[in-house]
Amino acid sequence: ITSMAGTWMSIVKGFGGMRVKEDQLVFNPIIPKEWEAYSFKVRFRGHLLEVKVNQKLTNIINHTENPIKLVINGKETEILAKETLAV
């Protein structure tokens, strides 16, 4: 079980490109051509986000009642409460 943290981090931080920069959540997702898709959930300052990446697009779902500002692929954006952003 303890090694699962490293696996989670390699997906989220590695392929998902998740970082916190200047107090803001940042994603720069990539996907290997051999993979169909991957997904993960992350809680950030009271927001529950679900990130789903496939070969065509990235969906980020805000499961909370409040909007959140993020940087995705270098562009700042806002996801409204209970909304999905497709990139």
Biopython code that builds the backbone (N, CA, C, O; Angstrom):
import numpy as np
from Bio.PDB.StructureBuilder import StructureBuilder

atoms = [
    (1, "ILE", "N", (0.824, -1.187, 0.000)),
    (1, "ILE", "CA", (0.000, 0.000, 0.000)),
    (1, "ILE", "C", (0.868, 1.251, 0.000)),
    (1, "ILE", "O", (0.520, 2.236, -0.651)),
    (2, "THR", "N", (1.964, 1.236, 0.698)),
    (2, "THR", "CA", (2.792, 2.439, 0.763)),
    (2, "THR", "C", (3.372, 2.809, -0.595)),
    (2, "THR", "O", (3.614, 3.988, -0.855)),
    (3, "SER", "N", (3.600, 1.837, -1.457)),
    (3, "SER", "CA", (4.138, 2.171, -2.787)),
    (3, "SER", "C", (3.078, 2.771, -3.699)),
    (3, "SER", "O", (3.417, 3.332, -4.741)),
    (4, "MET", "N", (1.803, 2.668, -3.336)),
    (4, "MET", "CA", (0.735, 3.253, -4.148)),
    (4, "MET", "C", (0.852, 4.773, -4.220)),
    (4, "MET", "O", (0.458, 5.372, -5.221)),
    (5, "ALA", "N", (1.379, 5.395, -3.193)),
    (5, "ALA", "CA", (1.548, 6.852, -3.219)),
    (5, "ALA", "C", (2.475, 7.263, -4.350)),
    (5, "ALA", "O", (2.222, 8.257, -5.030)),
    (6, "GLY", "N", (3.531, 6.517, -4.554)),
    (6, "GLY", "CA", (4.448, 6.815, -5.650)),
    (6, "GLY", "C", (3.802, 6.620, -7.005)),
    (6, "GLY", "O", (4.057, 7.389, -7.932)),
    (7, "THR", "N", (2.968, 5.601, -7.131)),
    (7, "THR", "CA", (2.248, 5.368, -8.384)),
    (7, "THR", "C", (1.274, 6.503, -8.649)),
    (7, "THR", "O", (1.200, 7.005, -9.771)),
    (8, "TRP", "N", (0.529, 6.912, -7.636)),
    (8, "TRP", "CA", (-0.420, 8.016, -7.772)),
    (8, "TRP", "C", (0.309, 9.294, -8.180)),
    (8, "TRP", "O", (-0.137, 10.010, -9.077)),
    (9, "MET", "N", (1.422, 9.573, -7.522)),
    (9, "MET", "CA", (2.183, 10.783, -7.841)),
    (9, "MET", "C", (2.737, 10.754, -9.261)),
    (9, "MET", "O", (2.798, 11.792, -9.920)),
    (10, "SER", "N", (3.139, 9.584, -9.738)),
    (10, "SER", "CA", (3.673, 9.527, -11.099)),
    (10, "SER", "C", (2.586, 9.811, -12.134)),
    (10, "SER", "O", (2.867, 10.406, -13.174)),
    (11, "ILE", "N", (1.358, 9.397, -11.865)),
    (11, "ILE", "CA", (0.248, 9.714, -12.773)),
    (11, "ILE", "C", (-0.140, 11.185, -12.648)),
    (11, "ILE", "O", (-0.191, 11.901, -13.648)),
    (12, "VAL", "N", (-0.411, 11.633, -11.436)),
    (12, "VAL", "CA", (-0.929, 12.978, -11.212)),
    (12, "VAL", "C", (0.101, 14.064, -11.527)),
    (12, "VAL", "O", (-0.196, 15.013, -12.252)),
    (13, "LYS", "N", (1.285, 13.926, -10.992)),
    (13, "LYS", "CA", (2.315, 14.942, -11.213)),
    (13, "LYS", "C", (3.070, 14.729, -12.520)),
    (13, "LYS", "O", (3.456, 15.689, -13.186)),
    (14, "GLY", "N", (3.277, 13.474, -12.879)),
    (14, "GLY", "CA", (4.002, 13.182, -14.115)),
    (14, "GLY", "C", (3.146, 13.393, -15.343)),
    (14, "GLY", "O", (3.343, 14.363, -16.075)),
    (15, "PHE", "N", (2.194, 12.498, -15.582)),
    (15, "PHE", "CA", (1.361, 12.582, -16.778)),
    (15, "PHE", "C", (0.329, 13.701, -16.680)),
    (15, "PHE", "O", (0.051, 14.365, -17.679)),
    (16, "GLY", "N", (-0.242, 13.921, -15.504)),
    (16, "GLY", "CA", (-1.223, 14.994, -15.330)),
    (16, "GLY", "C", (-0.586, 16.370, -15.278)),
    (16, "GLY", "O", (-1.257, 17.380, -15.486)),
    (17, "GLY", "N", (0.705, 16.410, -15.001)),
    (17, "GLY", "CA", (1.414, 17.701, -14.948)),
    (17, "GLY", "C", (0.899, 18.624, -13.861)),
    (17, "GLY", "O", (0.975, 19.845, -14.002)),
    (18, "MET", "N", (0.376, 18.063, -12.776)),
    (18, "MET", "CA", (-0.193, 18.894, -11.722)),
    (18, "MET", "C", (0.899, 19.511, -10.857)),
    (18, "MET", "O", (1.818, 18.836, -10.394)),
    (19, "ARG", "N", (0.765, 20.807, -10.659)),
    (19, "ARG", "CA", (1.661, 21.562, -9.787)),
    (19, "ARG", "C", (0.840, 22.641, -9.089)),
    (19, "ARG", "O", (-0.273, 22.952, -9.512)),
    (20, "VAL", "N", (1.384, 23.202, -8.034)),
    (20, "VAL", "CA", (0.822, 24.394, -7.412)),
    (20, "VAL", "C", (1.856, 25.483, -7.611)),
    (20, "VAL", "O", (2.973, 25.402, -7.100)),
    (21, "LYS", "N", (1.467, 26.507, -8.363)),
    (21, "LYS", "CA", (2.364, 27.626, -8.648)),
    (21, "LYS", "C", (1.650, 28.920, -8.295)),
    (21, "LYS", "O", (0.513, 29.155, -8.703)),
    (22, "GLU", "N", (2.334, 29.745, -7.537)),
    (22, "GLU", "CA", (1.786, 31.030, -7.110)),
    (22, "GLU", "C", (0.393, 30.855, -6.519)),
    (22, "GLU", "O", (-0.526, 31.612, -6.833)),
    (23, "ASP", "N", (0.250, 29.857, -5.669)),
    (23, "ASP", "CA", (-0.986, 29.587, -4.944)),
    (23, "ASP", "C", (-2.147, 29.169, -5.851)),
    (23, "ASP", "O", (-3.310, 29.306, -5.470)),
    (24, "GLN", "N", (-1.837, 28.661, -7.047)),
    (24, "GLN", "CA", (-2.871, 28.250, -8.000)),
    (24, "GLN", "C", (-2.554, 26.855, -8.530)),
    (24, "GLN", "O", (-1.391, 26.507, -8.733)),
    (25, "LEU", "N", (-3.597, 26.062, -8.750)),
    (25, "LEU", "CA", (-3.432, 24.714, -9.271)),
    (25, "LEU", "C", (-3.201, 24.776, -10.774)),
    (25, "LEU", "O", (-3.904, 25.482, -11.498)),
    (26, "VAL", "N", (-2.198, 24.019, -11.232)),
    (26, "VAL", "CA", (-1.784, 24.024, -12.642)),
    (26, "VAL", "C", (-1.782, 22.591, -13.159)),
    (26, "VAL", "O", (-1.306, 21.680, -12.481)),
    (27, "PHE", "N", (-2.326, 22.392, -14.383)),
    (27, "PHE", "CA", (-2.292, 21.093, -15.047)),
    (27, "PHE", "C", (-1.694, 21.250, -16.437)),
    (27, "PHE", "O", (-2.034, 22.185, -17.162)),
    (28, "ASN", "N", (-0.812, 20.346, -16.804)),
    (28, "ASN", "CA", (-0.262, 20.241, -18.157)),
    (28, "ASN", "C", (-0.286, 18.762, -18.542)),
    (28, "ASN", "O", (0.755, 18.107, -18.590)),
    (29, "PRO", "N", (-1.490, 18.241, -18.816)),
    (29, "PRO", "CA", (-1.609, 16.795, -19.032)),
    (29, "PRO", "C", (-1.044, 16.326, -20.370)),
    (29, "PRO", "O", (-1.143, 17.011, -21.389)),
    (30, "ILE", "N", (-0.448, 15.134, -20.331)),
    (30, "ILE", "CA", (0.012, 14.434, -21.529)),
    (30, "ILE", "C", (-0.458, 12.988, -21.409)),
    (30, "ILE", "O", (-0.795, 12.523, -20.320)),
    (31, "ILE", "N", (-0.476, 12.291, -22.527)),
    (31, "ILE", "CA", (-0.863, 10.882, -22.495)),
    (31, "ILE", "C", (-0.004, 10.129, -23.498)),
    (31, "ILE", "O", (0.115, 10.549, -24.648)),
    (32, "PRO", "N", (0.595, 9.023, -23.077)),
    (32, "PRO", "CA", (1.367, 8.220, -24.023)),
    (32, "PRO", "C", (0.462, 7.684, -25.136)),
    (32, "PRO", "O", (-0.710, 7.390, -24.899)),
    (33, "LYS", "N", (1.002, 7.561, -26.334)),
    (33, "LYS", "CA", (0.188, 7.114, -27.475)),
    (33, "LYS", "C", (-0.337, 5.695, -27.286)),
    (33, "LYS", "O", (-1.328, 5.318, -27.910)),
    (34, "GLU", "N", (0.309, 4.907, -26.438)),
    (34, "GLU", "CA", (-0.115, 3.521, -26.194)),
    (34, "GLU", "C", (-1.309, 3.422, -25.236)),
    (34, "GLU", "O", (-1.940, 2.369, -25.145)),
    (35, "TRP", "N", (-1.617, 4.488, -24.536)),
    (35, "TRP", "CA", (-2.698, 4.473, -23.559)),
    (35, "TRP", "C", (-3.994, 4.965, -24.186)),
    (35, "TRP", "O", (-3.981, 5.811, -25.080)),
    (36, "GLU", "N", (-5.103, 4.431, -23.713)),
    (36, "GLU", "CA", (-6.413, 4.928, -24.141)),
    (36, "GLU", "C", (-6.824, 6.129, -23.301)),
    (36, "GLU", "O", (-7.295, 7.134, -23.833)),
    (37, "ALA", "N", (-6.645, 6.022, -21.983)),
    (37, "ALA", "CA", (-7.090, 7.087, -21.088)),
    (37, "ALA", "C", (-6.545, 6.842, -19.680)),
    (37, "ALA", "O", (-6.057, 5.758, -19.359)),
    (38, "TYR", "N", (-6.642, 7.869, -18.864)),
    (38, "TYR", "CA", (-6.406, 7.745, -17.433)),
    (38, "TYR", "C", (-7.221, 8.823, -16.729)),
    (38, "TYR", "O", (-7.639, 9.799, -17.352)),
    (39, "SER", "N", (-7.441, 8.645, -15.442)),
    (39, "SER", "CA", (-8.189, 9.643, -14.673)),
    (39, "SER", "C", (-7.730, 9.604, -13.221)),
    (39, "SER", "O", (-7.172, 8.616, -12.745)),
    (40, "PHE", "N", (-7.981, 10.701, -12.543)),
    (40, "PHE", "CA", (-7.686, 10.779, -11.118)),
    (40, "PHE", "C", (-8.530, 11.879, -10.498)),
    (40, "PHE", "O", (-9.045, 12.754, -11.194)),
    (41, "LYS", "N", (-8.663, 11.822, -9.188)),
    (41, "LYS", "CA", (-9.341, 12.864, -8.425)),
    (41, "LYS", "C", (-8.331, 13.508, -7.494)),
    (41, "LYS", "O", (-7.401, 12.864, -7.008)),
    (42, "VAL", "N", (-8.533, 14.781, -7.261)),
    (42, "VAL", "CA", (-7.662, 15.510, -6.346)),
    (42, "VAL", "C", (-8.509, 16.522, -5.573)),
    (42, "VAL", "O", (-9.412, 17.148, -6.129)),
    (43, "ARG", "N", (-8.207, 16.668, -4.304)),
    (43, "ARG", "CA", (-8.876, 17.681, -3.487)),
    (43, "ARG", "C", (-7.870, 18.802, -3.259)),
    (43, "ARG", "O", (-6.754, 18.573, -2.793)),
    (44, "PHE", "N", (-8.292, 20.027, -3.600)),
    (44, "PHE", "CA", (-7.417, 21.188, -3.476)),
    (44, "PHE", "C", (-8.196, 22.311, -2.822)),
    (44, "PHE", "O", (-9.120, 22.864, -3.417)),
    (45, "ARG", "N", (-7.824, 22.646, -1.601)),
    (45, "ARG", "CA", (-8.427, 23.745, -0.859)),
    (45, "ARG", "C", (-9.955, 23.694, -0.869)),
    (45, "ARG", "O", (-10.631, 24.677, -1.171)),
    (46, "GLY", "N", (-10.471, 22.520, -0.530)),
    (46, "GLY", "CA", (-11.912, 22.350, -0.421)),
    (46, "GLY", "C", (-12.622, 22.014, -1.718)),
    (46, "GLY", "O", (-13.824, 21.750, -1.702)),
    (47, "HIS", "N", (-11.921, 22.016, -2.836)),
    (47, "HIS", "CA", (-12.512, 21.666, -4.127)),
    (47, "HIS", "C", (-12.156, 20.223, -4.477)),
    (47, "HIS", "O", (-10.997, 19.824, -4.371)),
    (48, "LEU", "N", (-13.144, 19.450, -4.889)),
    (48, "LEU", "CA", (-12.899, 18.103, -5.390)),
    (48, "LEU", "C", (-12.945, 18.164, -6.907)),
    (48, "LEU", "O", (-13.981, 18.471, -7.497)),
    (49, "LEU", "N", (-11.810, 17.868, -7.534)),
    (49, "LEU", "CA", (-11.701, 17.896, -8.987)),
    (49, "LEU", "C", (-11.439, 16.498, -9.501)),
    (49, "LEU", "O", (-10.701, 15.726, -8.888)),
    (50, "GLU", "N", (-12.046, 16.177, -10.628)),
    (50, "GLU", "CA", (-11.808, 14.911, -11.304)),
    (50, "GLU", "C", (-11.229, 15.236, -12.679)),
    (50, "GLU", "O", (-11.810, 16.002, -13.447)),
    (51, "VAL", "N", (-10.093, 14.649, -12.970)),
    (51, "VAL", "CA", (-9.396, 14.888, -14.227)),
    (51, "VAL", "C", (-9.451, 13.602, -15.048)),
    (51, "VAL", "O", (-9.041, 12.539, -14.583)),
    (52, "LYS", "N", (-9.964, 13.712, -16.274)),
    (52, "LYS", "CA", (-10.060, 12.569, -17.190)),
    (52, "LYS", "C", (-9.342, 12.946, -18.481)),
    (52, "LYS", "O", (-9.695, 13.925, -19.138)),
    (53, "VAL", "N", (-8.333, 12.159, -18.835)),
    (53, "VAL", "CA", (-7.519, 12.446, -20.016)),
    (53, "VAL", "C", (-7.628, 11.274, -20.981)),
    (53, "VAL", "O", (-7.445, 10.122, -20.586)),
    (54, "ASN", "N", (-7.925, 11.564, -22.243)),
    (54, "ASN", "CA", (-7.853, 10.540, -23.280)),
    (54, "ASN", "C", (-7.074, 11.100, -24.457)),
    (54, "ASN", "O", (-6.530, 12.200, -24.365)),
    (55, "GLN", "N", (-7.009, 10.384, -25.536)),
    (55, "GLN", "CA", (-6.187, 10.801, -26.672)),
    (55, "GLN", "C", (-6.730, 12.061, -27.363)),
    (55, "GLN", "O", (-5.988, 12.731, -28.081)),
    (56, "LYS", "N", (-7.981, 12.384, -27.160)),
    (56, "LYS", "CA", (-8.574, 13.529, -27.856)),
    (56, "LYS", "C", (-8.736, 14.769, -26.996)),
    (56, "LYS", "O", (-8.592, 15.887, -27.491)),
    (57, "LEU", "N", (-9.036, 14.586, -25.706)),
    (57, "LEU", "CA", (-9.259, 15.766, -24.877)),
    (57, "LEU", "C", (-9.066, 15.461, -23.412)),
    (57, "LEU", "O", (-8.927, 14.311, -22.994)),
    (58, "THR", "N", (-9.063, 16.541, -22.646)),
    (58, "THR", "CA", (-8.986, 16.469, -21.191)),
    (58, "THR", "C", (-10.251, 17.091, -20.626)),
    (58, "THR", "O", (-10.618, 18.204, -21.003)),
    (59, "ASN", "N", (-10.914, 16.390, -19.733)),
    (59, "ASN", "CA", (-12.068, 16.915, -19.011)),
    (59, "ASN", "C", (-11.683, 17.106, -17.566)),
    (59, "ASN", "O", (-11.117, 16.209, -16.940)),
    (60, "ILE", "N", (-11.992, 18.287, -17.030)),
    (60, "ILE", "CA", (-11.793, 18.543, -15.608)),
    (60, "ILE", "C", (-13.153, 18.895, -15.031)),
    (60, "ILE", "O", (-13.796, 19.859, -15.448)),
    (61, "ILE", "N", (-13.575, 18.099, -14.068)),
    (61, "ILE", "CA", (-14.902, 18.240, -13.472)),
    (61, "ILE", "C", (-14.751, 18.823, -12.074)),
    (61, "ILE", "O", (-13.993, 18.304, -11.254)),
    (62, "ASN", "N", (-15.468, 19.892, -11.811)),
    (62, "ASN", "CA", (-15.502, 20.495, -10.487)),
    (62, "ASN", "C", (-16.723, 19.926, -9.760)),
    (62, "ASN", "O", (-17.857, 20.264, -10.100)),
    (63, "HIS", "N", (-16.502, 19.078, -8.778)),
    (63, "HIS", "CA", (-17.589, 18.425, -8.058)),
    (63, "HIS", "C", (-18.094, 19.248, -6.876)),
    (63, "HIS", "O", (-18.918, 18.760, -6.103)),
    (64, "THR", "N", (-17.626, 20.466, -6.719)),
    (64, "THR", "CA", (-18.005, 21.268, -5.554)),
    (64, "THR", "C", (-18.980, 22.379, -5.930)),
    (64, "THR", "O", (-19.291, 22.595, -7.101)),
    (65, "GLU", "N", (-19.446, 23.070, -4.908)),
    (65, "GLU", "CA", (-20.444, 24.126, -5.069)),
    (65, "GLU", "C", (-19.828, 25.498, -5.352)),
    (65, "GLU", "O", (-20.556, 26.487, -5.450)),
    (66, "ASN", "N", (-18.522, 25.574, -5.483)),
    (66, "ASN", "CA", (-17.852, 26.858, -5.701)),
    (66, "ASN", "C", (-16.983, 26.795, -6.952)),
    (66, "ASN", "O", (-16.426, 25.742, -7.264)),
    (67, "PRO", "N", (-16.860, 27.910, -7.673)),
    (67, "PRO", "CA", (-15.961, 27.932, -8.834)),
    (67, "PRO", "C", (-14.510, 27.867, -8.388)),
    (67, "PRO", "O", (-14.186, 28.146, -7.234)),
    (68, "ILE", "N", (-13.641, 27.494, -9.322)),
    (68, "ILE", "CA", (-12.208, 27.447, -9.039)),
    (68, "ILE", "C", (-11.447, 27.930, -10.273)),
    (68, "ILE", "O", (-11.787, 27.593, -11.407)),
    (69, "LYS", "N", (-10.417, 28.721, -10.022)),
    (69, "LYS", "CA", (-9.536, 29.168, -11.104)),
    (69, "LYS", "C", (-8.343, 28.234, -11.177)),
    (69, "LYS", "O", (-7.736, 27.900, -10.159)),
    (70, "LEU", "N", (-8.010, 27.814, -12.402)),
    (70, "LEU", "CA", (-6.900, 26.904, -12.660)),
    (70, "LEU", "C", (-6.092, 27.419, -13.834)),
    (70, "LEU", "O", (-6.544, 28.282, -14.587)),
    (71, "VAL", "N", (-4.894, 26.882, -13.981)),
    (71, "VAL", "CA", (-4.111, 27.094, -15.198)),
    (71, "VAL", "C", (-4.000, 25.733, -15.872)),
    (71, "VAL", "O", (-3.509, 24.772, -15.279)),
    (72, "ILE", "N", (-4.464, 25.661, -17.120)),
    (72, "ILE", "CA", (-4.435, 24.414, -17.870)),
    (72, "ILE", "C", (-3.716, 24.674, -19.186)),
    (72, "ILE", "O", (-4.131, 25.511, -19.988)),
    (73, "ASN", "N", (-2.630, 23.940, -19.389)),
    (73, "ASN", "CA", (-1.800, 24.107, -20.588)),
    (73, "ASN", "C", (-1.396, 25.564, -20.798)),
    (73, "ASN", "O", (-1.387, 26.064, -21.923)),
    (74, "GLY", "N", (-1.065, 26.230, -19.704)),
    (74, "GLY", "CA", (-0.564, 27.593, -19.772)),
    (74, "GLY", "C", (-1.617, 28.680, -19.819)),
    (74, "GLY", "O", (-1.270, 29.860, -19.859)),
    (75, "LYS", "N", (-2.898, 28.322, -19.817)),
    (75, "LYS", "CA", (-3.964, 29.323, -19.885)),
    (75, "LYS", "C", (-4.798, 29.296, -18.604)),
    (75, "LYS", "O", (-5.244, 28.239, -18.158)),
    (76, "GLU", "N", (-4.996, 30.474, -18.027)),
    (76, "GLU", "CA", (-5.822, 30.560, -16.829)),
    (76, "GLU", "C", (-7.292, 30.452, -17.225)),
    (76, "GLU", "O", (-7.738, 31.060, -18.198)),
    (77, "THR", "N", (-8.019, 29.675, -16.458)),
    (77, "THR", "CA", (-9.438, 29.477, -16.729)),
    (77, "THR", "C", (-10.168, 29.273, -15.418)),
    (77, "THR", "O", (-9.545, 29.061, -14.377)),
    (78, "GLU", "N", (-11.479, 29.336, -15.468)),
    (78, "GLU", "CA", (-12.296, 29.111, -14.287)),
    (78, "GLU", "C", (-13.309, 28.026, -14.604)),
    (78, "GLU", "O", (-13.924, 28.022, -15.670)),
    (79, "ILE", "N", (-13.474, 27.111, -13.666)),
    (79, "ILE", "CA", (-14.505, 26.083, -13.792)),
    (79, "ILE", "C", (-15.575, 26.403, -12.760)),
    (79, "ILE", "O", (-15.300, 26.460, -11.562)),
    (80, "LEU", "N", (-16.783, 26.608, -13.232)),
    (80, "LEU", "CA", (-17.883, 26.941, -12.350)),
    (80, "LEU", "C", (-18.288, 25.744, -11.499)),
    (80, "LEU", "O", (-17.869, 24.617, -11.765)),
    (81, "ALA", "N", (-19.090, 25.985, -10.491)),
    (81, "ALA", "CA", (-19.569, 24.941, -9.594)),
    (81, "ALA", "C", (-20.299, 23.861, -10.381)),
    (81, "ALA", "O", (-21.132, 24.154, -11.239)),
    (82, "LYS", "N", (-19.974, 22.608, -10.076)),
    (82, "LYS", "CA", (-20.635, 21.446, -10.688)),
    (82, "LYS", "C", (-20.546, 21.446, -12.221)),
    (82, "LYS", "O", (-21.430, 20.905, -12.885)),
    (83, "GLU", "N", (-19.511, 22.032, -12.776)),
    (83, "GLU", "CA", (-19.338, 22.124, -14.217)),
    (83, "GLU", "C", (-18.140, 21.284, -14.672)),
    (83, "GLU", "O", (-17.289, 20.901, -13.869)),
    (84, "THR", "N", (-18.094, 21.009, -15.974)),
    (84, "THR", "CA", (-16.992, 20.284, -16.592)),
    (84, "THR", "C", (-16.340, 21.185, -17.633)),
    (84, "THR", "O", (-17.022, 21.811, -18.445)),
    (85, "LEU", "N", (-15.037, 21.243, -17.602)),
    (85, "LEU", "CA", (-14.265, 21.959, -18.615)),
    (85, "LEU", "C", (-13.626, 20.941, -19.541)),
    (85, "LEU", "O", (-12.933, 20.031, -19.087)),
    (86, "ALA", "N", (-13.855, 21.090, -20.834)),
    (86, "ALA", "CA", (-13.240, 20.210, -21.840)),
    (86, "ALA", "C", (-12.146, 20.995, -22.548)),
    (86, "ALA", "O", (-12.387, 22.084, -23.068)),
    (87, "VAL", "N", (-10.942, 20.432, -22.563)),
    (87, "VAL", "CA", (-9.803, 21.088, -23.211)),
    (87, "VAL", "C", (-9.281, 20.158, -24.291)),
    (87, "VAL", "O", (-8.317, 20.492, -24.980)),
]
sb = StructureBuilder()
sb.init_structure("model")
sb.init_model(0)
sb.init_chain("A")
sb.init_seg("    ")
for serial, (resi, resn, name, xyz) in enumerate(atoms, 1):
    if name == "N":
        sb.init_residue(resn, " ", resi, " ")
    sb.init_atom(name, np.array(xyz, "f"), 0.0, 1.0, " ", f" {name:<3s}", serial, name[0])
structure = sb.get_structure()
